[in-house]
């Protein structure tokens, strides 16, 4: 007889333990063990490391997989168990590691592969190939594509959170905190009594009394500076939507601004300033033709403005012209800083309200949440646990599928918060998403190319760009280190049928088979693979953090980011007053429900996992483990550099500090 020393590690999550009998079978290249029972009830408590022996008549050779199942005790109800990993030391002295990290909820037999990453063409044992095929066949049943709305990226078919496979559900901690925050948001913000008040605001002081209940340093700054042109311009670079601004080299034909309009005293010309690279444009054309919502029985208004900005000698970005509708007309005046106080302020408010919809639906929902779900579902359908890309990407899919399901149910559904309290809710939502998807290109998802295409390489004080490019480079080196270890040449990439199915599914279901997107339909080279996977990780971690984390900072003071507006924009100048502005701003219920929503969306969970931290050991080879350590060191250095820089900034930019960036789209 020969003995195999088996170590079973139960996860430390809440309720990971089990009282059931645990059975194991070892399967090797030369045979298999008997199904052996581990029946000590104290062995499988949360976080426990338990030791057992499995005896075989002779050596079973190199271990390929293990089979695990659990059976309930007599008269006891079946419970769930979360094993983290199993290690087996063979009589020859070799240790085999089997990463599991999933809930086992029933009495079925589950197969888990040894932790060495294997691509499909090198998985040469018949039992290994069989288990690989069975795993993917089961996954394709569990993770099925669905279409929420025509013209949107596809999503996973889910009836309710409990129908999700256990491995992609929220943890107990996450579930509890999310439900608590969602249920108590209005109360936590001390706004509960105002949620149904349909009155208009009568003064900014009234808004201040509501706003004072929950503040951040940046939200205080926003309240103090929201009217200022310099801060209005600053937000296009470092606010929640740094994705729209671009350098302007030629004025759009539908924006007839002339030199005499913006340079009253001469000395400058638009052509000259554009040649110097000092003129920038923000065009909200995705909002053109959108049917604005009706809120509390009242028609709302949403414009599709154009904004012209100029970089000044002191490196500020100042708005110099605003047109609130796309088509020039007599009743569509161009507004300037020289106009009356409330004409100009109202024009900026309409821009900020348009930015709310552009940000929430295009920049935030579509370009991070929906695409991250496509990447995750395709991964789970097409790559088995033993595949190196699965091991690399699975931590970057944590909670994404469930958070998106909840968004579809509670935010953008028929009775969702966004649908009820945003000008672009309801029918407008689908229009904006379809318009936006047509502009989502592969280059626009890769920050180095996106920054270059928008002509923003040398804009001063652009911290989203500075931190984002550094993060991209660090992630790219990390991905190159991992995938370069497993794919030595382009032929191996072409040969990997599972890898090709992953990208093919993304092209079809995420980008609706549109070749104009530039998304690859298959991979031909190692470099192509590395670039795309870098984009996937960046999108679900850094990019999401950049456009999500600051929502309460910049949106809590409602006049800076109104979700809707109750009056149409002025058609003539000189008539706007403070009363006009207050009557244009959203009513009280819209304001406080919006505040509650951005509070929820900005709140970090206590089981937050920062970028580059991998509590689950999916890799066991020396090189990938070293690459992960190098990745973590680089992220730590970048975090220290960002913190040092922020000490000297009037408005610190923290959203891309690696310590504040979550590994996945989890909120």
C-alpha positions as CSV (number, residue, x, y, z in Angstrom):
1,X,0.0,0.0,0.0
2,X,1.1,3.6,-0.7
3,X,-0.3,6.7,1.1
4,X,-1.3,10.0,-0.3
5,X,-1.3,12.9,2.2
6,X,-4.3,15.1,1.6
7,X,-4.7,18.6,2.9
8,X,-8.2,20.2,2.6
9,X,-8.5,24.0,3.2
10,X,-12.0,25.3,3.8
11,X,-12.6,28.9,2.8
12,X,-12.8,31.7,5.4
13,X,-15.9,33.3,4.0
14,X,-19.0,33.4,6.3
15,X,-20.8,30.1,6.3
16,X,-18.1,28.3,4.4
17,X,-18.2,25.3,6.8
18,X,-20.1,22.1,6.4
19,X,-21.2,19.2,8.7
20,X,-21.6,16.9,5.7
21,X,-19.5,13.9,4.9
22,X,-16.8,14.8,2.4
23,X,-15.7,12.2,-0.2
24,X,-12.6,12.4,-2.4
25,X,-11.2,10.3,-5.2
26,X,-7.7,10.8,-6.6
27,X,-7.3,10.3,-10.4
28,X,-3.9,9.8,-11.9
29,X,-2.3,8.8,-15.2
30,X,-1.9,5.2,-14.0
31,X,-5.1,4.7,-12.1
32,X,-7.3,6.1,-9.4
33,X,-8.0,5.7,-5.7
34,X,-11.1,4.4,-4.1
35,X,-13.7,7.0,-3.1
36,X,-12.6,7.9,0.4
37,X,-14.8,9.4,3.1
38,X,-13.6,12.2,5.4
39,X,-16.2,12.1,8.1
40,X,-15.0,14.2,11.0
41,X,-17.5,17.0,11.6
42,X,-14.9,19.3,13.1
43,X,-12.6,19.2,10.1
44,X,-14.5,21.6,7.8
45,X,-15.1,24.7,9.8
46,X,-14.4,28.1,8.2
47,X,-10.7,28.6,7.5
48,X,-9.8,25.1,8.7
49,X,-6.8,23.3,7.4
50,X,-7.5,19.6,7.7
51,X,-5.2,16.6,7.1
52,X,-6.2,13.1,5.8
53,X,-4.6,10.0,4.2
54,X,-5.8,8.2,1.1
55,X,-4.3,4.8,0.6
56,X,-3.9,2.9,-2.7
57,X,-2.5,-0.5,-3.5
58,X,0.1,1.0,-5.8
59,X,1.1,4.4,-7.1
60,X,-1.6,6.0,-9.5
61,X,1.1,8.0,-11.3
62,X,0.9,11.7,-12.0
63,X,-2.3,13.2,-10.5
64,X,-4.7,14.7,-13.2
65,X,-7.7,15.6,-11.2
66,X,-9.7,14.9,-8.0
67,X,-13.4,14.2,-7.6
68,X,-15.1,15.8,-4.6
69,X,-18.6,15.3,-3.3
70,X,-20.4,15.7,0.0
71,X,-23.3,13.8,1.5
72,X,-25.5,15.0,4.4
73,X,-25.5,13.3,7.8
74,X,-28.5,11.1,8.5
75,X,-31.5,13.3,9.5
76,X,-29.5,16.5,8.9
77,X,-30.4,18.9,6.1
78,X,-27.9,19.3,3.3
79,X,-25.7,22.4,3.7
80,X,-23.3,24.3,1.5
81,X,-19.5,24.1,1.7
82,X,-16.8,26.4,0.3
83,X,-13.5,24.6,-0.1
84,X,-10.6,26.9,-1.1
85,X,-8.1,24.3,-2.2
86,X,-6.9,20.7,-1.8
87,X,-3.2,19.7,-1.7
88,X,-2.1,16.1,-2.3
89,X,1.5,14.9,-1.5
90,X,2.2,11.7,-3.4
91,X,4.4,8.8,-2.1
92,X,7.1,10.0,-4.5
93,X,7.2,13.3,-2.6
94,X,5.6,15.6,-5.2
95,X,2.8,18.0,-4.0
96,X,-0.1,18.6,-6.3
97,X,-2.3,21.7,-5.7
98,X,-6.0,21.8,-6.7
99,X,-7.5,25.3,-6.6
100,X,-11.3,25.1,-6.1
101,X,-12.8,28.4,-4.7
102,X,-16.4,27.5,-5.3
103,X,-19.5,26.6,-3.4
104,X,-20.6,22.9,-3.4
105,X,-24.3,23.0,-2.6
106,X,-25.5,19.5,-3.5
107,X,-24.5,15.9,-3.5
108,X,-23.2,15.8,-7.1
109,X,-19.7,14.7,-7.9
110,X,-17.4,17.6,-9.0
111,X,-14.1,17.3,-10.8
112,X,-11.2,19.7,-10.2
113,X,-8.0,19.8,-12.2
114,X,-4.5,20.0,-10.8
115,X,-3.5,23.7,-10.7
116,X,-0.9,23.7,-13.5
117,X,-2.3,25.9,-16.3
118,X,-2.9,23.9,-19.5
119,X,-4.0,25.1,-22.9
120,X,-6.4,22.8,-24.8
121,X,-3.8,21.6,-27.3
122,X,-1.4,20.4,-24.5
123,X,-4.0,18.7,-22.3
124,X,-3.0,15.3,-23.5
125,X,-4.6,12.9,-20.9
126,X,-8.0,11.5,-21.9
127,X,-9.5,12.1,-18.5
128,X,-8.2,15.7,-18.5
129,X,-9.7,16.4,-21.9
130,X,-13.0,14.7,-20.9
131,X,-13.3,16.8,-17.7
132,X,-12.4,19.9,-19.7
133,X,-15.2,19.2,-22.2
134,X,-17.7,18.4,-19.5
135,X,-16.9,21.5,-17.5
136,X,-17.5,23.8,-20.6
137,X,-20.6,21.9,-21.5
138,X,-22.1,22.5,-18.1
139,X,-21.0,26.2,-18.1
140,X,-22.7,26.8,-21.4
141,X,-25.9,25.7,-19.7
142,X,-25.3,27.8,-16.6
143,X,-24.1,30.9,-18.5
144,X,-26.5,31.6,-21.3
145,X,-26.7,34.8,-23.4
146,X,-29.7,37.0,-23.3
147,X,-30.7,40.4,-24.8
148,X,-32.0,43.1,-22.4
149,X,-32.7,45.7,-25.0
150,X,-32.2,45.7,-28.8
151,X,-28.9,47.3,-29.8
152,X,-27.3,46.8,-26.4
153,X,-24.4,44.4,-25.6
154,X,-25.9,41.1,-24.6
155,X,-26.0,39.9,-21.0
156,X,-26.3,36.8,-19.0
157,X,-29.8,35.3,-18.8
158,X,-30.8,35.5,-15.1
159,X,-34.2,35.2,-13.5
160,X,-33.2,36.3,-10.0
161,X,-30.0,36.5,-7.9
162,X,-30.6,33.0,-6.5
163,X,-30.6,31.5,-10.0
164,X,-27.0,32.7,-10.5
165,X,-24.4,30.0,-10.2
166,X,-23.0,30.2,-6.6
167,X,-19.5,31.1,-7.8
168,X,-20.5,34.4,-9.3
169,X,-22.9,35.5,-6.5
170,X,-22.2,38.1,-3.9
171,X,-20.7,36.9,-0.7
172,X,-22.9,37.0,2.4
173,X,-21.0,40.1,3.5
174,X,-21.5,41.9,0.2
175,X,-25.2,40.9,0.0
176,X,-25.9,42.2,3.5
177,X,-24.1,45.5,3.0
178,X,-25.6,46.1,-0.4
179,X,-29.1,45.4,0.7
180,X,-28.6,47.5,3.9
181,X,-27.1,50.5,1.9
182,X,-29.9,50.3,-0.7
183,X,-32.6,50.1,1.9
184,X,-31.3,52.8,4.2
185,X,-29.7,55.2,1.7
186,X,-32.4,57.9,2.2
187,X,-32.4,57.4,5.9
188,X,-28.6,57.4,6.1
189,X,-28.6,60.7,4.2
190,X,-31.4,62.0,6.5
191,X,-33.6,62.6,3.4
192,X,-36.4,60.1,4.1
193,X,-39.1,62.6,4.6
194,X,-38.3,64.4,1.3
195,X,-38.3,61.4,-1.1
196,X,-41.9,62.1,-2.2
197,X,-41.9,65.9,-2.0
198,X,-42.6,67.2,-5.5
199,X,-42.1,70.9,-4.7
200,X,-39.4,73.0,-6.4
201,X,-36.5,74.4,-4.5
202,X,-37.0,78.0,-3.5
203,X,-33.4,78.8,-2.7
204,X,-29.9,77.4,-2.9
205,X,-29.9,77.5,0.9
206,X,-32.7,74.9,0.9
207,X,-30.5,72.6,-1.1
208,X,-27.6,73.3,1.2
209,X,-29.7,72.2,4.3
210,X,-30.3,68.8,2.6
211,X,-26.8,68.5,1.3
212,X,-25.1,69.1,4.7
213,X,-26.1,65.7,6.0
214,X,-23.3,63.8,4.3
215,X,-20.3,65.5,2.8
216,X,-16.9,64.8,1.5
217,X,-13.9,67.1,1.1
218,X,-14.5,67.2,-2.6
219,X,-18.3,67.6,-2.4
220,X,-17.7,70.7,-0.2
221,X,-15.3,72.0,-2.8
222,X,-17.9,71.4,-5.5
223,X,-20.5,73.3,-3.6
224,X,-18.2,76.3,-3.1
225,X,-16.9,76.4,-6.7
226,X,-19.6,75.0,-8.9
227,X,-20.4,78.3,-10.5
228,X,-16.8,79.1,-11.5
229,X,-15.8,78.7,-15.1
230,X,-12.4,77.3,-14.2
231,X,-14.0,74.5,-12.2
232,X,-16.5,73.8,-14.9
233,X,-13.6,73.3,-17.3
234,X,-11.6,71.2,-14.8
235,X,-14.4,68.6,-14.5
236,X,-14.0,67.7,-18.2
237,X,-10.5,66.5,-17.3
238,X,-10.7,65.1,-13.8
239,X,-14.4,64.8,-12.9
240,X,-16.5,61.7,-13.4
241,X,-16.5,62.0,-17.2
242,X,-13.0,62.6,-18.6
243,X,-14.0,60.8,-21.8
244,X,-15.7,63.4,-23.9
245,X,-13.3,66.3,-24.3
246,X,-11.0,66.4,-27.3
247,X,-8.7,69.0,-28.9
248,X,-10.4,71.0,-31.6
249,X,-8.6,71.6,-34.9
250,X,-11.7,72.6,-36.9
251,X,-14.9,73.9,-35.7
252,X,-18.0,71.7,-36.4
253,X,-20.2,73.2,-39.2
254,X,-23.1,73.2,-36.7
255,X,-21.3,75.4,-34.2
256,X,-20.9,78.8,-35.9
257,X,-18.6,80.5,-33.4
258,X,-16.6,83.5,-34.8
259,X,-13.6,85.4,-33.5
260,X,-15.6,88.4,-32.6
261,X,-18.0,86.4,-30.4
262,X,-15.3,85.0,-28.2
263,X,-12.4,87.5,-28.5
264,X,-14.1,90.8,-27.9
265,X,-10.9,92.8,-27.7
266,X,-9.0,91.1,-30.6
267,X,-5.5,89.9,-30.1
268,X,-6.5,86.3,-30.6
269,X,-8.2,84.2,-33.3
270,X,-9.9,80.8,-33.2
271,X,-7.7,79.7,-36.1
272,X,-4.6,80.8,-34.3
273,X,-5.6,79.3,-31.0
274,X,-6.5,76.0,-32.6
275,X,-3.1,76.0,-34.4
276,X,-1.4,76.4,-31.0
277,X,-3.5,73.5,-29.6
278,X,-5.4,75.7,-27.1
279,X,-9.0,75.0,-28.2
280,X,-11.0,72.0,-27.0
281,X,-14.5,70.7,-27.8
282,X,-17.1,68.7,-26.0
283,X,-19.9,67.5,-28.2
284,X,-23.0,65.7,-26.7
285,X,-24.3,64.5,-30.1
286,X,-25.3,61.1,-28.6
287,X,-28.1,62.9,-26.9
288,X,-29.5,64.4,-30.1
289,X,-33.1,63.4,-30.7
290,X,-33.6,61.7,-27.3
291,X,-37.1,61.9,-26.0
292,X,-36.8,63.3,-22.5
293,X,-38.5,61.7,-19.6
294,X,-41.7,62.7,-17.6
295,X,-41.0,62.9,-13.9
296,X,-43.7,63.4,-11.3
297,X,-46.1,64.1,-14.1
298,X,-44.0,66.9,-15.6
299,X,-42.1,67.0,-18.9
300,X,-38.4,67.2,-18.5
301,X,-35.7,68.6,-20.8
302,X,-32.4,67.2,-22.0
303,X,-30.2,69.0,-24.5
304,X,-27.4,67.9,-26.8
305,X,-24.9,70.8,-26.3
306,X,-21.6,71.7,-27.8
307,X,-19.0,73.3,-25.6
308,X,-15.9,75.2,-26.7
309,X,-13.0,75.6,-24.2
310,X,-9.7,77.5,-24.3
311,X,-6.5,76.7,-22.5
312,X,-5.3,79.9,-20.9
313,X,-1.7,80.9,-20.3
314,X,-2.0,79.9,-16.6
315,X,-3.0,76.4,-17.7
316,X,-6.7,76.6,-16.9
317,X,-9.4,75.2,-19.2
318,X,-12.0,77.9,-19.6
319,X,-15.4,77.6,-21.4
320,X,-15.7,80.3,-24.1
321,X,-18.9,79.3,-25.9
322,X,-21.9,77.0,-25.3
323,X,-24.6,76.0,-27.8
324,X,-27.4,73.9,-26.2
325,X,-28.8,72.2,-29.3
326,X,-27.1,70.6,-32.2
327,X,-28.8,72.6,-35.0
328,X,-28.0,76.4,-35.2
329,X,-31.1,78.5,-35.2
330,X,-32.4,81.9,-34.0
331,X,-34.0,80.3,-31.0
332,X,-30.8,78.4,-30.2
333,X,-28.4,81.2,-29.1
334,X,-24.7,80.6,-28.4
335,X,-23.9,81.6,-24.9
336,X,-20.7,83.3,-23.7
337,X,-19.1,84.2,-20.4
338,X,-19.9,87.8,-21.2
339,X,-23.6,87.2,-21.1
340,X,-25.7,88.0,-18.0
341,X,-24.9,85.9,-14.9
342,X,-27.9,83.6,-15.1
343,X,-27.9,83.2,-18.9
344,X,-24.4,81.9,-18.6
345,X,-25.0,79.9,-15.4
346,X,-28.1,78.3,-16.9
347,X,-26.2,77.3,-20.1
348,X,-23.5,75.6,-17.9
349,X,-26.3,73.8,-15.9
350,X,-27.8,72.4,-19.1
351,X,-24.3,71.2,-20.0
352,X,-23.8,69.6,-16.6
353,X,-27.2,67.9,-16.8
354,X,-26.3,66.5,-20.3
355,X,-23.0,65.3,-18.9
356,X,-24.9,63.4,-16.2
357,X,-26.7,61.4,-18.9
358,X,-23.7,61.0,-21.2
359,X,-21.6,59.8,-18.2
360,X,-24.2,57.4,-16.6
361,X,-25.3,55.7,-19.8
362,X,-22.3,55.8,-22.2
363,X,-19.2,56.2,-20.1
364,X,-20.2,54.3,-17.0
365,X,-23.0,51.8,-17.8
366,X,-22.0,50.9,-21.4
367,X,-18.3,51.2,-21.4
368,X,-17.5,49.6,-18.1
369,X,-20.5,47.6,-16.6
370,X,-22.0,46.1,-19.8
371,X,-18.7,45.3,-21.5
372,X,-17.2,43.8,-18.3
373,X,-20.2,41.5,-18.2
374,X,-19.6,40.4,-21.8
375,X,-16.0,39.7,-21.0
376,X,-17.0,37.7,-17.9
377,X,-19.8,35.6,-19.5
378,X,-17.6,34.8,-22.5
379,X,-14.8,33.7,-20.1
380,X,-17.1,31.5,-18.1
381,X,-18.6,29.9,-21.2
382,X,-15.4,29.2,-23.2
383,X,-12.4,28.8,-20.8
384,X,-12.1,26.0,-18.2
385,X,-10.6,26.6,-14.8
386,X,-7.3,25.0,-15.9
387,X,-6.8,27.5,-18.8
388,X,-4.2,30.2,-18.0
389,X,-6.4,33.0,-19.2
390,X,-9.2,31.8,-16.9
391,X,-6.8,31.9,-14.0
392,X,-5.6,35.4,-15.0
393,X,-9.1,37.0,-15.5
394,X,-11.4,35.3,-13.1
395,X,-10.5,37.6,-10.2
396,X,-11.4,40.6,-12.4
397,X,-15.0,39.3,-12.9
398,X,-15.9,39.2,-9.2
399,X,-19.5,40.2,-8.5
400,X,-19.8,41.8,-12.0
401,X,-22.7,39.6,-13.2
402,X,-24.8,40.1,-10.1
403,X,-24.2,43.8,-9.8
404,X,-25.3,44.2,-13.4
405,X,-28.4,42.1,-12.9
406,X,-29.3,44.3,-9.9
407,X,-28.7,47.5,-12.0
408,X,-31.1,46.2,-14.7
409,X,-33.7,45.4,-12.0
410,X,-33.4,48.4,-9.7
411,X,-31.8,51.3,-11.7
412,X,-32.8,51.1,-15.4
413,X,-36.0,48.9,-15.2
414,X,-39.5,50.2,-15.7
415,X,-39.7,51.3,-12.0
416,X,-35.9,51.8,-11.5
417,X,-34.5,54.9,-9.9
418,X,-32.8,56.0,-13.0
419,X,-35.9,55.5,-15.1
420,X,-38.0,57.5,-12.6
421,X,-35.6,60.4,-11.8
422,X,-33.4,61.1,-14.8
423,X,-34.3,63.0,-17.9
424,X,-32.7,60.2,-20.0
425,X,-34.6,57.5,-18.2
426,X,-37.3,55.5,-19.9
427,X,-37.4,55.5,-23.7
428,X,-34.4,57.8,-24.0
429,X,-32.2,55.3,-22.3
430,X,-32.3,52.8,-25.2
431,X,-31.7,55.6,-27.8
432,X,-28.6,56.9,-26.0
433,X,-27.2,53.4,-25.5
434,X,-27.7,52.5,-29.2
435,X,-26.2,55.8,-30.3
436,X,-23.3,55.3,-27.9
437,X,-22.5,51.8,-28.9
438,X,-21.8,52.9,-32.5
439,X,-19.0,55.1,-31.1
440,X,-17.4,52.4,-29.0
441,X,-14.3,51.3,-30.8
442,X,-11.4,49.2,-29.7
443,X,-9.1,52.2,-29.8
444,X,-11.4,54.2,-27.5
445,X,-11.2,51.4,-24.9
446,X,-7.4,51.5,-24.8
447,X,-6.3,54.6,-23.0
448,X,-3.0,55.3,-24.8
449,X,-4.8,55.3,-28.2
450,X,-7.8,57.1,-26.9
451,X,-5.7,59.9,-25.4
452,X,-3.8,60.2,-28.7
453,X,-6.9,60.2,-30.8
454,X,-8.4,63.0,-28.7
455,X,-5.2,65.0,-29.0
456,X,-4.8,65.3,-25.2
457,X,-1.2,64.1,-24.8
458,X,0.1,67.4,-23.4
459,X,-2.9,69.0,-21.7
460,X,-1.7,70.2,-18.3
461,X,-3.3,69.1,-15.0
462,X,-5.0,66.0,-16.6
463,X,-4.6,63.5,-13.8
464,X,-7.0,60.9,-15.2
465,X,-4.6,60.7,-18.2
466,X,-1.4,60.7,-16.1
467,X,-2.5,58.0,-13.6
468,X,-4.4,56.0,-16.2
469,X,-1.5,55.8,-18.6
470,X,0.8,54.6,-15.8
471,X,-1.8,52.1,-14.7
472,X,-2.2,50.8,-18.2
473,X,1.6,50.4,-18.6
474,X,1.8,48.5,-15.3
475,X,-1.2,46.2,-16.2
476,X,0.3,45.7,-19.7
477,X,3.7,44.5,-18.2
478,X,1.8,42.2,-15.9
479,X,-0.3,40.6,-18.6
480,X,2.7,40.3,-20.9
481,X,4.6,38.5,-18.1
482,X,1.8,36.0,-17.5
483,X,0.7,35.4,-21.0
484,X,4.2,35.6,-22.5
485,X,5.1,32.7,-20.2
486,X,2.3,30.5,-21.5
487,X,2.3,31.6,-25.2
488,X,5.8,31.5,-26.6
489,X,4.9,32.3,-30.2
490,X,2.0,33.4,-32.4
491,X,1.3,29.8,-33.6
492,X,0.3,28.8,-30.1
493,X,-2.2,31.6,-29.9
494,X,-3.7,30.6,-33.3
495,X,-3.8,27.0,-32.1
496,X,-5.8,27.7,-28.9
497,X,-9.4,27.0,-30.0
498,X,-10.8,28.0,-26.5
499,X,-9.1,31.3,-26.7
500,X,-10.5,31.9,-30.2
501,X,-14.0,31.1,-29.0
502,X,-13.6,33.6,-26.1
503,X,-12.8,36.5,-28.4
504,X,-15.4,35.4,-31.0
505,X,-18.1,35.4,-28.4
506,X,-17.1,38.9,-27.3
507,X,-17.1,40.2,-30.8
508,X,-20.6,38.8,-31.5
509,X,-22.4,39.4,-28.2
510,X,-20.5,42.5,-26.9
511,X,-20.1,44.4,-30.1
512,X,-22.9,42.8,-32.1
513,X,-20.5,41.6,-34.8
514,X,-19.8,45.2,-36.0
515,X,-16.4,45.2,-37.8
516,X,-16.3,49.0,-37.6
517,X,-15.7,48.6,-33.8
518,X,-12.2,47.3,-34.5
519,X,-12.6,44.5,-32.0
520,X,-10.7,41.5,-33.2
521,X,-12.7,38.5,-34.2
522,X,-9.8,36.2,-33.5
523,X,-6.3,36.5,-32.3
524,X,-3.3,36.0,-34.6
525,X,-0.4,37.1,-32.4
526,X,0.8,37.1,-28.8
527,X,1.0,40.9,-28.9
528,X,-2.7,41.1,-30.0
529,X,-3.7,38.9,-27.1
530,X,-1.7,40.8,-24.6
531,X,-3.2,44.2,-25.7
532,X,-6.8,42.9,-25.6
533,X,-6.4,41.3,-22.2
534,X,-4.8,44.5,-20.9
535,X,-7.9,46.4,-22.1
536,X,-10.2,43.9,-20.4
537,X,-8.5,44.2,-17.0
538,X,-8.1,48.0,-17.3
539,X,-11.8,48.4,-18.2
540,X,-13.1,46.4,-15.3
541,X,-10.8,47.9,-12.7
542,X,-9.1,51.3,-13.4
543,X,-11.6,52.7,-16.0
544,X,-14.6,51.7,-13.8
545,X,-13.0,53.3,-10.8
546,X,-12.3,56.5,-12.7
547,X,-15.9,57.0,-13.7
548,X,-17.7,55.5,-10.7
549,X,-15.9,56.4,-7.5
550,X,-16.4,60.1,-7.7
551,X,-20.1,60.1,-8.3
552,X,-21.0,61.3,-4.9
553,X,-18.1,63.8,-4.7
554,X,-19.3,65.6,-7.9
555,X,-23.0,64.8,-7.8
556,X,-24.1,65.2,-4.2
557,X,-24.3,69.0,-4.7
558,X,-27.2,68.7,-7.2
559,X,-26.8,72.0,-9.0
560,X,-23.4,70.8,-10.3
561,X,-24.8,67.6,-11.8
562,X,-28.6,67.7,-12.1
563,X,-30.1,64.4,-13.3
564,X,-32.9,66.3,-15.0
565,X,-34.2,69.8,-15.7
566,X,-37.8,71.0,-15.6
567,X,-37.7,73.9,-18.0
568,X,-36.5,74.2,-21.6
569,X,-33.4,76.3,-22.2
570,X,-33.7,80.0,-22.9
571,X,-34.4,80.9,-26.5
572,X,-33.5,84.5,-26.1
573,X,-30.9,86.1,-23.8
574,X,-31.3,88.6,-21.0
575,X,-34.4,87.1,-19.3
576,X,-33.0,84.5,-17.0
577,X,-33.0,85.2,-13.2
578,X,-32.3,83.2,-10.1
579,X,-35.9,82.2,-10.0
580,X,-35.6,80.8,-13.6
581,X,-32.6,78.7,-12.5
582,X,-34.4,77.3,-9.4
583,X,-37.5,76.4,-11.4
584,X,-35.3,74.7,-14.0
585,X,-33.4,72.6,-11.5
586,X,-35.0,69.2,-10.6
587,X,-37.6,69.1,-7.8
588,X,-37.0,68.0,-4.3
589,X,-37.9,64.3,-4.7
590,X,-35.8,64.0,-7.9
591,X,-32.8,65.6,-6.1
592,X,-32.9,63.4,-3.0
593,X,-33.5,60.1,-4.8
594,X,-30.6,61.0,-7.1
595,X,-28.4,61.7,-4.1
596,X,-29.3,58.4,-2.5
597,X,-28.5,56.6,-5.8
598,X,-25.0,58.1,-6.2
599,X,-24.4,57.5,-2.5
600,X,-25.1,53.8,-3.0
601,X,-23.0,53.6,-6.2
602,X,-20.0,55.3,-4.6
603,X,-20.0,53.3,-1.4
604,X,-17.1,50.8,-1.0
605,X,-17.9,47.4,0.3
606,X,-15.9,46.0,3.3
607,X,-14.9,43.0,1.2
608,X,-13.4,45.3,-1.4
609,X,-10.4,43.7,-3.2
610,X,-7.9,46.3,-4.5
611,X,-6.3,46.0,-7.9
612,X,-3.5,43.4,-8.0
613,X,-4.5,41.6,-4.8
614,X,-5.4,37.9,-5.4
615,X,-6.7,36.2,-2.3
616,X,-7.3,33.0,-4.3
617,X,-4.3,31.1,-5.5
618,X,-5.1,30.1,-9.1
619,X,-1.5,30.0,-10.3
620,X,1.1,27.7,-8.9
621,X,4.0,28.0,-11.3
622,X,7.0,30.0,-10.2
623,X,7.1,32.5,-13.0
624,X,3.4,33.7,-12.8
625,X,3.8,34.0,-9.0
626,X,6.9,36.2,-9.4
627,X,5.1,38.3,-12.1
628,X,2.2,38.8,-9.6
629,X,4.6,40.0,-6.9
630,X,6.3,42.4,-9.3
631,X,2.8,43.7,-10.3
632,X,1.9,44.4,-6.7
633,X,5.2,46.2,-6.1
634,X,4.7,48.5,-9.1
635,X,1.1,49.3,-8.0
636,X,2.4,50.1,-4.5
637,X,5.0,52.5,-5.9
638,X,2.4,54.2,-8.1
639,X,0.0,54.6,-5.1
640,X,2.8,56.3,-3.1
641,X,3.6,58.6,-6.0
642,X,-0.1,59.6,-6.4
643,X,-0.5,60.3,-2.7
644,X,2.7,62.5,-2.8
645,X,1.4,64.4,-5.7
646,X,-2.1,64.9,-4.2
647,X,-0.6,66.6,-1.2
648,X,0.1,69.6,-3.4
649,X,-3.2,69.7,-5.3
650,X,-6.2,71.9,-4.4
651,X,-8.5,69.1,-5.5
652,X,-6.7,65.8,-5.0
653,X,-7.3,63.2,-7.7
654,X,-7.6,59.8,-5.9
655,X,-9.8,57.7,-8.2
656,X,-6.9,55.9,-9.9
657,X,-4.8,55.3,-6.8
658,X,-4.3,51.5,-7.0
659,X,-5.3,51.2,-3.4
660,X,-8.7,52.8,-4.3
661,X,-9.2,50.8,-7.5
662,X,-11.2,47.5,-7.2
663,X,-10.1,44.4,-9.1
664,X,-13.5,44.2,-10.8
665,X,-16.8,46.0,-11.6
666,X,-18.3,45.1,-8.2
667,X,-20.5,48.2,-7.4
